């Protein structure tokens, strides 16, 4: 079911239209690493071939980088291909990894894996600890210097098709629509941006990418996509606890053996530490709260000392794709392509996706440039998936293709098989393990589990959701339709609360969903202004009743240094 944002009421076009239109050679939806790299590569090729090429990027955040959240340890392989002199241009890749640690945690202790036993996917020599939001801002500067037109605060809300059902561009959302769905005095009709080719780079579970996959059946014949929710905090810590370049990953406590997940702790420069928790959204217990598990993780005796005497300065959350090559849909369709995490190129075994986003942006750009140079438009960019299959990225993802499927079978079996495949066989394996279940279908009924009692936050090491959302600088215009839409108003109470104990109030890391009593009856209250655009609700809702659509432009988090 394709859901249109409430502010995209077609009657508005009839009443206030027609919409203004702008034409480009290539329109790119999303100003993250994939979209910006595609734009940069297109302009590089145009310069090399002495051709004119018009490229624009639509970004829903208030500025480039505002909605970018990742761990992140970055492999520089792709950015070195895109911009070989990135060091001379002062790219914010300055903290080289100096040490890797991988720990299996028990409730009160843990075991550090000797470095010689670590598979290559857990080794980070030659990589950099970065703020991906800062890297993205730098990429934005490079793109603008090449002549790319970037429009922050203008989300693409609607896909435009021609009479042959080929994509011919997108339309931005209307502005000035009130909560009641009616135009206010500040109403402004959205604009159409048309192109020979449109590239979609919205990140994991992209609103329009999801529609394209459904419309063109791009996921036929592949495994269902798997997702995780990544929750992150940025800290300033005691210099005595800081070791610039240190990378720590953990698995095990506080999660049960059957629940896939783990943590990262990355020591940046200036006594800063990025700490986060990634939890697979195929978990079964409806009482589980990813946010609370993350807070509990920080109290472990091997982890807590890092934060004592420190100060939390940032918070955010974002869903990630984890299915890898086995879940990769067809990435091209008439008139466009999916790139980066909109398609699902992240390598979950390495906990890295930015290098894949940059590379796929480049590959799609090269395909689009060649097509336009040959006077083509609105057809399939078939050379893009072909070039991917011949790339180092395909080889990397092929070697890691079983990671998520193995880890979903339990920590101990999963870790053993991943170690066998990646350490002993170097990913050169003759077998493929498939996932057959969607994440939302994995949730058990509440009657089959006991509620989890989580400790109250202390305000020093552990925190609540609302204080966390506050430091994410999240803001939405209050008088606008909720961008968290329901297919049925009765399902949240009649099904989700009745059968699953209302899991939306726990899986959301921002306190968006809460069940309240009104006139003695249960009712779901949606606090859309808290939404950090993580997309978890769109993925994990057991009835798929919640559909995330794009809000008015500029709304959402404003991440700095994340």
N, C-alpha and C positions, 0 to 999 in steps of 0.2 A: 504494500500500500504506500503510495507516494503522498506525502503530506506537504502542503504548501504553507509557508509561514503566514500567520494570520494577517500581517500587514500587506501581503501580496494579493489581496482580494481583487479578482479580475474586474470587478465592477468599477474599481478606481480608474482603470485604464479607459473604460468606456466613458466615465464621468469627467475625468480630468485629462485624458490623453489627447493625442497619442504621446507615447514616451519619446523623449529625445534619444537619438542614436549616434554612436560613434563607431567608426570602422578601424580595425587594426589588422595587421597580418596575423599576429598571435596574441591572444588574451590568456593570461595565466591567473588562475583562481588560487590565492594563497601566497603570502609573502614569507614563507619559511625557507629552510635551506634548499628544498627541491625546487620550489617556484623561482627563487632568486637565481639559483644556478642555471636553470633553464633559460631565464631571461639574459643572464650574462653570456652564456654560450651562444645564444642566437645573435646577440650584438657583436660578439667576437667574430663569428663567421661572416656577418654582414660586412664588417670592416675588412676582413681578410679578402673577401670577394669583391669589395668595392661596390656593394649593393645597398640600396635603401630598404630598411625593414622596420616596421613599426611594431613595438611590443609594449604591452601594459600589464600591470599586476594589480589585482584587487585584493586588499587585505582587510579582514574584518576587525582587527585590533586597532586601537587608537593610533598606534605607530608601529613601524616594523620592529619586531622583537617582543612586543607587548604580550603576546599570547604564546611565546615560545618557552617550553619547559622541558628540560631533560637533565639527566644525571650531572654531568656527562663526561665520559672519556671518549675522545675523538681520535679516530685513525685518520691521519692526514693524507692518505693515499689519493682520495678523490679531489680534495681541495688543491693538492699539488698538481693534479692534471688540469684543473680548471684555471687556477691562477698560480703558475709556478713560482712567482716572486712574492708570495704572500708574506714572507718574513720581512722583506724590504718595505712592504706596504703596511706594516704594523698590524697584521691580523692578530686578534686577541687569542692566539694559541701560544701561551708563554710558560705554562707550568708543565714541564715534562714529567711523565711518570717515572718515579725513582724506585718504587718497591711495590710488589703485589703480595697481598695476604688473602687467603681464603680460609674461612673458619666454619666448621659445623658446630652450631650452638646447642647445648642442652640448657635446661632451666637455670642452672647455677654455674655452668662452666662451658667448656668448649674445646675443640681440637683444631689446631691450625695445620692445614695440609702443607707438607714440605714442598718447596718450590719445584723440586725435580719431579714431583708427582702431578703438578698442574698441567692439564691439557693446554694446547696453544691458545684455545679460545678464551682462557682465563688469564693470559699473559698480556701485558700492556707495554712492553718495552717499545719505545719509539712513538708512543701515543701521548696525547696531551689531555690534562684535566682542564675543562673549559666551562665557561658560562655560555650555553648555546644561544641564549637571548642576545648576548653581546656579540657573538660570532655572526648571528643573523643581522644585527644592526650594521656590522661592518660589511657584510655581503650586500646589504641594501645600498650602502654608500658606493660600492663598486658598480652596482647596477645603474644607479642614477648617473654616475660619471660617464657611463657608456651611452646614455640617452634613453634608458628605460623609464617609462612613465609609471609611477607608483601612486596608487590612490589608497592610503590608509583610512580606516573608518568607513569603508564602503564594501560591505559584504555582498558577495554574489548570492542571491536568494532564489533565483529561478534560472533553469536551463532553457535556452531558446532552440527550437528545432525548425527545420524547413519541411516542405511537403513530403520529402522522402524520409523523414525522421532522422536526418543527420543533424548533429549539433552545429549550430552556426554562431554560438556565443552565449552570453548570460545577461541577466538583468539584475541590477542592484535593488535592494529593498527600498520600499517607500519610507520616507521620514515623516514624523509628525502624526502617527496613528495612535490614538488613545487606547487605554485599557479596554474600552468598550468596542474596539475594532472600527471606530469611526474616525474620519479625518479631523484633526484639530486645526486651530488657526495657523499652525506652523507646518501644515502638510506640504510635502514635496514629493512628486511622483518619482519613482526610480528611473534609472537610465539603462538603455540597452547598449551593450558593448558587443559588437559583432566582429567575427574573425574568420580567417580561412581555417585556422585550427585553434582549439581551446584546450589548454592543459590544466588538469585539476590536481592541485597540490595542497589539499586542505588538512592533511595530517590524518591520524587514525580515525576511522569511522566518520569520514567526511560526509556532511549533510547531502551535498550534491553527488559525491562519489557513490554513496549508498543508493541513490536513485538511479544512477547510470548502470550500476551493477545489476540492479533489479530489471531495468527496462531492456537492456541488451543481453540479459542472462549471462553475464561475463563470468560468473562463478560456477557455471555448469561443469561437472566433471572434476572439480577440485575439492579438497577437504574444506569443511566449514572453517571460517577464520576464527582463530583463538585470540583472546585479548588478555591483557593484564591492566591493572590500575597501578600507576606509579604515583606515590605521594612523596613530596620532597620538602625539606626545610634547609635554609641557609643559616649558618651560625658563625659568629665570631667567638673563638674559643681562647682559653688560656694559652699563651705562647709555650708554656712548658708541656702542653699536650699536643702541640702542633708539629707536624713533620711534612713540610712541603713536598708534594709529589707522591705521597703515600696513597695507595688504593687498597681498600678493604672491602671484600664481599663476604656475606654470610648466608648460610642456609640453616634450616632447622628452627629452633625455638624463636618466637613464640608459636609458630604454626605446628599443626599436627603433621605426621608423616604423610598423610593422604592429601594435604593441601599444598599446592605448588606456590612457591614464593621465595623471596630472599631480600637481602638489603644491600645497600652500597654506602660507603663512607669515603669521600674523596677530599683530600687535603689540598686546597688551592693556595694561592699566595695570600699575604696579608693576614695570616692567622685565621683564614676562613675555611670552613668545612661544609661541604654539601653532603647531607645525609638523606637517605630515602629508602623507601620500601616498595617493592613490586610484588603484587599478589595476583595470581592467575584468576580470572573471572569465571573459571569453571568450577569454583568451589561449591560444596554441597550444602553446608550448614547455613540456613537462612538467618541465624542469630549472629553470624560472624560479621564483624565490622573491620574493614581494611584500615580505616583511620585509627581505631583503637588498638589494633594489632601493631601498627607502626609506633604509636606512643608507648606501648608496652615494651617493644623491642629496645627502646632507648634506656630502659631501666636495667638491662642486663649488666651484670658486674664487669664484663669485658668491654662494654660499650659506654656505660654511664660516665666513667671518669673523663672521657673526652669532652663532655658537655658541662661538667661541674664548674661553676664560676664563669660560664660563657653566656652569650646572649643570642637569642634567636632573632634573625633580622629578615627572614623571608619564608614564604610558604606557598605551595601550589600543588596541583594534582592534574594528571593527564592520563587518559587511556593510551595504551600502546598495542600495536599488532604484534602477535607472537607466533602465528602459524607458519611463517617462513615460506619456503618454496612450495611446500605441499598445499598451501592455502592461497597461493598467488592466483588471482583471477586473470582472465584475458585483459590486457591493459590498454587495448586500442578498440575504437569503435568509430563509426563514420563521423568525422569532424573533430576528433580529439583523442586524448590519452589520459590515463591515470599515472601519476608519478609519486615517488616517495612513499610515505606511509598511507596515503590515500589508496594505494594499491596493496601495501603490506610488505615492503621490502626489508623491514628491520630484521637483523640477525639476533634472535633472542639468546643464542648460546654465548655471544660476545657482549650482550647488553649494549648493542650499538646500532644506530640507524642513521646517523647524520651523514656518514660517508656514503651509505647506500642512497640516501635522498639526493645528495649532490650528484652522484654518478648517474642515477636514472633521470634526473633533470637534464643532464648533459646529453644523454643518449636520445631522449625524446626531442630535445632541441635540434640535434643534428638531423634527425629524421624529418622534423617539420621544415627545417631550412631547405633541405634537399627537395622536398615536395613542392614548396613554394617556388624555388628556383626553376622547377620544371613545370610551373604554371598549373599546379594541382591545388585543389581546395575541397574541404568537407568529405574527404574519403578516409580510408584507414591508413595510418602510418605504420605499415607492416614492417618496415625496416627497424623500427624501435624494438619490438620484442625479439627480432632476429639478432640485432646487435647486442642485446642483453644476454642472449644465450651464448654468445661468443666472448663474453666479458669475464674479467676476474671476479666480478660480483656474483655472477651465476655460479662459478666454481665454488666460491665461498659459501653461498647459500645451499648449494647441493651437498657439500660436506656436512653442513649443520642441519640438514632437513629433518632429522629424527629427534632433535633436541626436545622440543616441546611435547611431542607425543610420549617420549620416554619419561620426562619429568612429571607428566600427568598421572603416571602409574605409581607414584610415591617417591619420597625423597631417596630412600636407600636403594631401591631397584633402579630408579632413574639415574642417580649419581653413578652407580656401578656401570650401567650400560653406556652412559655418556662418556665416562672415563675410558671404557673399552674402545668405543668408536673413535673418540677424538684423540686420546693419548696413544693407544697402541696401534690403531689402524689409520690415524691421521685423517679420518673422515672418508677414507676410500672404502666404502662399505657396499656390499651387493644387495642389501635389503633396505626396504622402506617401510616405516611404521606409520600407519594412517590414523588420523583422528576422525571420528564419525559423528560427534555430537557438538551442537552449538553450546555456547557458554550459558545462555539463559535457560536451556532445557536441563541443565545439570543440577539445578537447585532442588533439594529435597523438601518435603512437607515439614512444617514446623513440629508436628506431632512426633516426628522421628528423631528430634534433637532436644537437648536441654538448653535453656538460655545461658548465654555466656555473661558472667558478671565481670565487668572491666573495672579496674581501679579508677578512682577519681583523679583528675589531673592535679598536679601540685603547682602549676604555674611557673615552674623553674626548669624542669626537664621535660615534663609532659603538659599538654595543653588541650583545651576544648576546641571544637570546630569554629565557633564564631570568632574567637580571638585570632584563630589561624586565618580565616577568611579576611579579617581586617587588615592583616599585614600583607595580603596578596594584592591590596589596592584594587579590589574588585568593585565595580560600579556599573549600574545599568540605569538608564532613564526610567524613572518610576512609572510615568504615564505612558506605557506601551503594552501591547498584548504580550502575555507570557510566551516565551519561546520554548517552554517545556510543555508540549501539547499532549492531550490524552485522546486516544481513539474512542474510548468509552469512559464516561464519568462514573459508572457503577463498579468497574473492575477494581480500583484501588482498595475499597472497603470490602466489597462482596467476594473478591477472590484473593487479592494479595494479602490483605489483613487477616481474612478468615482462614486461609490455608497456609500462608507463608509467614505470618506474624509481621507483615508490613516490612519487607526487607529493604525497601527504598529509603527508609529512615536510617538504615545502617550502612548500606553500600555507598551512599552519597558522602563524599568527604567534605562537603561544604554546608551541611545543614539545610539543604533546599527543601527536603521533604519531611513533613512531620504530621502525625495523626493527632487531631484534636477533637474534643467533644463540643458539639454545637447543638443546642436544644436536646441534650441527652443522647445524641447520636454521633457515631464516629464519622469523621470527615478528613480527607487528605488536604492539607494546606501546602501549597507550593510557594516557597519563598524564592522566586526566580531571581531576585536581585542579588542573591548569594552565589549564583552559579559561576563556577570557574571554568566552564566549558570543557570539562574533562571527558564527557560523553559516556560515563559509566552507566547512567540510567538508561540510555538508549540501547546499551548492550545487554545489561544484566536483568532488566525487568522480566520476570518469568513469563508474563503473558504478552510481552512486546507491545504493551499498551502505551508506553511513554515514547514519544517521538521528539527528539531534539531538532529544532529548526533554528535558523539564524535569527538573532535578535537585531534590534536597530543598531546601526553602525557605531563602532567605537566602544560598545559595551563589553563588559567582562573584566578579566584581570589586567593589571598593568605590571608585568614582571620586570624587575630590574636586577641584573646580576644572576638570574636564574637560568 
